[in-house]
Amino acid sequence: MPELPEVETIRRSLLPHVIGARVTAVTVRERRLRRPIAANLEARLRGRRFVALERRGKYLLFGLDDRRALLVHLGMSGSLELAPLGRAFAAHDHVAITLDRARVLVFNDPRRFGLLRLGRTADFTELDNVGRDPLTAAPTPDEWRTLVRGRRLPIKNLVMDQRVLGGVGNIYANEMLFRAGIRPRRRAAGLHRPELERLSTAMRHVLEEAVDLGGSSISDYRDANGRPGFFQMRHAVYDRAGEPCRVCAAPIKRIVLSGRSSFYCPRCQR
C-alpha cells in the first residue's frame, strides 16, 4: 500500500501539471471501487479547473474552482499516472480525466480498494479520523509523552494508528523504530523521555528522506511521471529478516504484531 512518502511524492509530481488545468473529459471504465463511483461524477467534474492539491494522511484532495474537491485514496494497489493523449487503456485503468494540457490523469487500481469521491471537503467522513500529519507536524517529545501515557499497546501499533498519525504505514513504522533504537513490541507507556526524543527525530528524518528519494518502490509503485522511488535501497530492517543489520551485522528478526510483519535488530533496538 502506498504510504505517506509515496502519496506525497505523487502529489508533488502532479502539482505543476494539474494546478490551473481544466477538465475537458472524464471516462469511467469501472465504478466498483471500495465505494462505488457516483453515476454523475463525469458531469460534475467536466469543465472544472483544479486550483489546489493537498494531502491528508494517505488521501489526496484535488481542489476545484467551485469550492468542491475530488478525494482520492490509492487503496492497496492504486496509482495515478499522467499519460499523453491517445494512450491506449491498460488493464485496471478505471478512471481517465483528460486535461486541457494534452495530458490524461489515469487512476489504475488492480485490487479496486481505492476511492474517488467528489464533494465538499467538510462532507468527506473518511477524513474525520485522519490524525496529525507526521511530515509537517511530527509530535514533539513532550507531545509524545502525552500520547503514550497509559497506552499499553505496542509502540509500533501506536505509530501506525491513523487516528494519531495520518499516513504512517508498516514500512516506515519499522524504519522509524530502528532509527530510534526501539523494539516494535515495546509497550508505548513504558518508553522513557530519551527514547521518545529519538523517536520524534527519527520520524521526521525517515519521512523527509523517503520523500526526497521518491518513496519506496517495493513492487510496482511509480510516481505520476512513471518514475520509481529509491528509499527501499536505504531500508535498514523492513523485509530483511535473516539479513545482517547494516549497523552491527546481527541478523534482522521478524515478528508479527496485529497481523503485520515487524522487523527489528535485536542488538540496535531495545
C-alpha positions as CSV (number, residue, x, y, z in Angstrom):
1,M,0.0,0.0,0.0
2,P,1.3,3.5,-0.8
3,E,2.2,5.2,2.4
4,L,2.7,8.9,3.2
5,P,6.0,9.3,1.4
6,E,4.6,7.7,-1.8
7,V,1.4,9.8,-1.7
8,E,3.4,13.0,-1.0
9,T,5.7,12.1,-3.9
10,I,2.7,11.7,-6.2
11,R,1.3,15.0,-5.0
12,R,4.5,16.8,-5.8
13,S,4.9,15.2,-9.2
14,L,1.3,16.2,-10.1
15,L,1.4,19.8,-8.9
16,P,2.9,21.5,-11.9
17,H,0.7,19.6,-14.3
18,V,-2.7,19.9,-12.7
19,I,-2.9,23.2,-10.9
20,G,-4.8,25.5,-13.2
21,A,-5.7,22.7,-15.6
22,R,-9.3,22.4,-16.8
23,V,-11.0,19.0,-17.1
24,T,-12.2,18.5,-20.7
25,A,-13.4,14.9,-20.4
26,V,-13.9,12.1,-17.9
27,T,-14.1,8.4,-18.7
28,V,-15.1,5.9,-16.0
29,R,-14.5,2.3,-17.1
30,E,-15.1,0.7,-13.7
31,R,-17.2,2.1,-10.9
32,R,-16.8,-0.8,-8.4
33,L,-14.1,0.5,-6.1
34,R,-14.1,0.5,-2.3
35,R,-17.1,2.8,-2.6
36,P,-18.9,2.9,-6.0
37,I,-18.0,5.9,-8.1
38,A,-21.0,8.2,-8.3
39,A,-23.0,8.0,-11.6
40,N,-22.8,11.8,-12.1
41,L,-19.0,12.1,-11.5
42,E,-18.3,12.7,-15.1
43,A,-20.9,15.5,-15.5
44,R,-19.9,17.2,-12.2
45,L,-16.2,17.1,-12.9
46,R,-16.2,18.1,-16.6
47,G,-15.3,21.7,-17.2
48,R,-13.9,22.4,-13.7
49,R,-10.4,23.6,-13.0
50,F,-8.0,22.2,-10.4
51,V,-6.9,25.0,-8.1
52,A,-5.2,23.1,-5.3
53,L,-3.8,19.7,-4.5
54,E,-3.4,18.8,-0.8
55,R,-2.6,15.6,1.1
56,R,-4.3,14.4,4.3
57,G,-2.5,11.3,5.5
58,K,-2.8,8.9,2.6
59,Y,-5.6,10.9,0.9
60,L,-5.2,13.4,-1.9
61,L,-7.6,16.3,-2.2
62,F,-7.8,17.9,-5.7
63,G,-9.4,21.3,-5.0
64,L,-11.8,22.6,-7.7
65,D,-12.8,26.1,-8.8
66,D,-16.3,25.6,-7.5
67,R,-15.1,25.0,-3.9
68,R,-15.6,21.3,-4.1
69,A,-12.8,18.7,-4.2
70,L,-12.0,15.3,-5.7
71,L,-11.0,13.0,-2.9
72,V,-8.6,10.2,-4.0
73,H,-7.2,7.2,-2.0
74,L,-5.0,4.7,-3.7
75,G,-6.0,1.8,-1.5
76,M,-3.7,-1.3,-1.6
77,S,-2.5,-1.1,-5.2
78,G,-3.8,2.1,-6.8
79,S,-1.8,4.6,-8.8
80,L,-2.2,8.0,-10.5
81,E,-0.3,8.5,-13.8
82,L,-0.1,11.4,-16.2
83,A,-0.4,9.9,-19.6
84,P,-0.3,11.5,-23.1
85,L,-3.4,12.0,-25.1
86,G,-4.3,8.9,-27.1
87,R,-2.6,6.4,-24.9
88,A,-4.4,3.0,-25.0
89,F,-6.1,2.0,-21.9
90,A,-4.2,-0.6,-19.8
91,A,-5.7,-3.3,-17.6
92,H,-7.2,-1.9,-14.4
93,D,-7.3,1.7,-15.8
94,H,-10.6,2.6,-14.1
95,V,-10.8,6.4,-14.5
96,A,-9.3,8.8,-17.0
97,I,-9.5,12.5,-16.5
98,T,-8.5,14.5,-19.6
99,L,-6.9,17.9,-19.0
100,D,-6.6,20.8,-21.4
101,R,-2.8,20.4,-21.3
102,A,-2.7,17.4,-23.6
103,R,-2.4,15.1,-20.6
104,V,-4.7,12.5,-19.1
105,L,-4.8,11.7,-15.4
106,V,-5.3,8.0,-15.1
107,F,-6.4,6.1,-12.0
108,N,-5.3,2.5,-12.1
109,D,-6.2,0.0,-9.3
110,P,-5.8,-3.8,-9.8
111,R,-7.4,-4.7,-6.4
112,R,-10.1,-2.0,-6.5
113,F,-9.6,-0.9,-2.9
114,G,-9.1,2.7,-3.9
115,L,-11.6,5.6,-3.6
116,L,-12.7,8.6,-5.7
117,R,-15.4,10.9,-4.4
118,L,-16.4,14.4,-5.4
119,G,-18.0,16.8,-3.0
120,R,-17.4,19.3,-0.2
121,T,-14.3,18.6,1.9
122,A,-16.3,19.0,5.1
123,D,-18.6,16.2,3.9
124,F,-15.8,13.6,3.5
125,T,-16.3,11.4,6.5
126,E,-13.2,9.5,5.5
127,L,-11.1,12.4,6.8
128,D,-12.7,12.6,10.2
129,N,-10.3,10.2,11.8
130,V,-7.1,11.2,10.0
131,G,-4.6,12.3,12.7
132,R,-2.0,14.9,12.6
133,D,0.5,14.9,9.7
134,P,3.8,13.4,10.8
135,L,5.7,15.0,7.9
136,T,4.7,18.6,8.6
137,A,3.7,18.4,12.3
138,A,5.5,15.4,13.9
139,P,4.9,15.2,17.7
140,T,7.5,16.8,19.9
141,P,9.0,14.8,22.8
142,D,6.6,16.4,25.2
143,E,3.6,15.6,22.9
144,W,4.8,12.0,22.6
145,R,4.8,11.8,26.4
146,T,1.1,12.7,26.4
147,L,0.4,10.3,23.5
148,V,1.9,7.3,25.2
149,R,0.6,8.0,28.7
150,G,-1.4,5.0,29.8
151,R,-1.1,3.2,26.5
152,R,-0.4,-0.5,27.0
153,L,-0.3,-1.3,23.3
154,P,3.0,-1.9,21.4
155,I,4.6,1.4,20.3
156,K,4.5,0.2,16.6
157,N,0.8,-0.1,16.8
158,L,0.5,3.5,18.2
159,V,2.8,4.9,15.4
160,M,0.6,3.2,12.8
161,D,-2.7,4.3,14.3
162,Q,-4.1,6.6,11.6
163,R,-6.2,8.5,14.2
164,V,-3.0,9.6,15.8
165,L,-0.6,10.0,12.9
166,G,-2.1,10.1,9.4
167,G,-0.2,8.3,6.8
168,V,2.4,6.1,8.6
169,G,2.2,2.5,7.4
170,N,4.2,-0.7,8.0
171,I,7.3,0.1,6.0
172,Y,8.1,3.5,7.7
173,A,7.0,2.4,11.2
174,N,9.6,-0.3,11.1
175,E,12.3,2.1,9.8
176,M,11.5,4.9,12.3
177,L,11.7,2.5,15.3
178,F,15.0,1.1,14.0
179,R,16.5,4.6,13.8
180,A,15.1,5.4,17.3
181,G,16.6,2.2,18.7
182,I,13.2,0.9,20.0
183,R,11.8,-2.6,19.5
184,P,8.4,-2.6,17.9
185,R,6.6,-4.5,20.6
186,R,7.8,-2.3,23.5
187,R,4.8,-1.0,25.5
188,A,4.1,2.6,24.5
189,A,3.6,3.8,28.1
190,G,7.0,2.2,29.1
191,L,9.1,4.4,26.9
192,H,11.4,6.9,28.6
193,R,11.9,10.5,27.5
194,P,15.3,9.9,25.7
195,E,13.6,7.2,23.7
196,L,10.7,9.5,22.8
197,E,13.1,12.2,21.8
198,R,14.9,9.7,19.5
199,L,11.5,8.6,18.1
200,S,10.5,12.2,17.3
201,T,13.7,12.8,15.5
202,A,13.6,9.5,13.7
203,M,10.1,10.0,12.4
204,R,10.9,13.4,10.9
205,H,14.2,12.2,9.3
206,V,12.8,9.0,7.9
207,L,9.8,10.7,6.3
208,E,11.9,13.6,4.9
209,E,14.5,11.2,3.4
210,A,11.8,9.0,1.9
211,V,10.1,11.9,0.2
212,D,13.4,13.2,-1.1
213,L,14.1,9.8,-2.6
214,G,10.6,9.5,-4.1
215,G,9.3,6.8,-1.7
216,S,9.8,3.1,-1.8
217,S,9.3,1.0,-4.9
218,I,8.8,-2.4,-3.4
219,S,6.7,-3.9,-6.2
220,D,5.2,-1.6,-8.9
221,Y,4.9,1.8,-7.2
222,R,5.8,4.7,-9.5
223,D,5.1,8.5,-9.2
224,A,2.8,10.3,-11.5
225,N,5.5,10.6,-14.2
226,G,6.3,6.9,-14.1
227,R,9.5,7.2,-12.0
228,P,10.3,4.7,-9.3
229,G,11.3,5.6,-5.8
230,F,14.7,4.7,-4.3
231,F,14.2,4.8,-0.5
232,Q,13.9,1.0,-0.5
233,M,17.7,1.0,-1.0
234,R,18.0,2.5,2.5
235,H,15.7,0.2,4.3
236,A,17.5,-0.9,7.4
237,V,15.1,-3.6,8.6
238,Y,11.9,-3.7,6.6
239,D,11.5,-7.1,4.8
240,R,15.2,-8.0,5.7
241,A,14.5,-10.9,8.1
242,G,17.7,-13.0,8.4
243,E,19.9,-10.5,6.7
244,P,22.7,-8.8,8.6
245,C,22.0,-5.4,10.2
246,R,23.7,-2.6,8.3
247,V,25.0,-1.2,11.6
248,C,26.0,-4.2,13.7
249,A,25.7,-7.2,11.4
250,A,23.3,-9.1,13.7
251,P,20.6,-11.0,11.8
252,I,17.3,-9.0,11.4
253,K,14.4,-10.5,13.3
254,R,10.8,-10.8,12.2
255,I,7.7,-10.9,14.5
256,V,4.0,-10.4,13.9
257,L,2.1,-7.7,15.6
258,S,-1.6,-7.3,14.9
259,G,-1.3,-9.4,11.8
260,R,1.5,-7.3,10.3
261,S,5.1,-8.3,9.9
262,S,7.5,-6.3,12.0
263,F,11.3,-6.2,11.6
264,Y,14.0,-5.2,14.0
265,C,17.6,-5.6,15.0
266,P,18.0,-7.4,18.4
267,R,21.2,-5.5,19.1
268,C,20.4,-2.0,17.9
269,Q,16.9,-1.9,19.3
270,R,16.0,-2.3,22.9
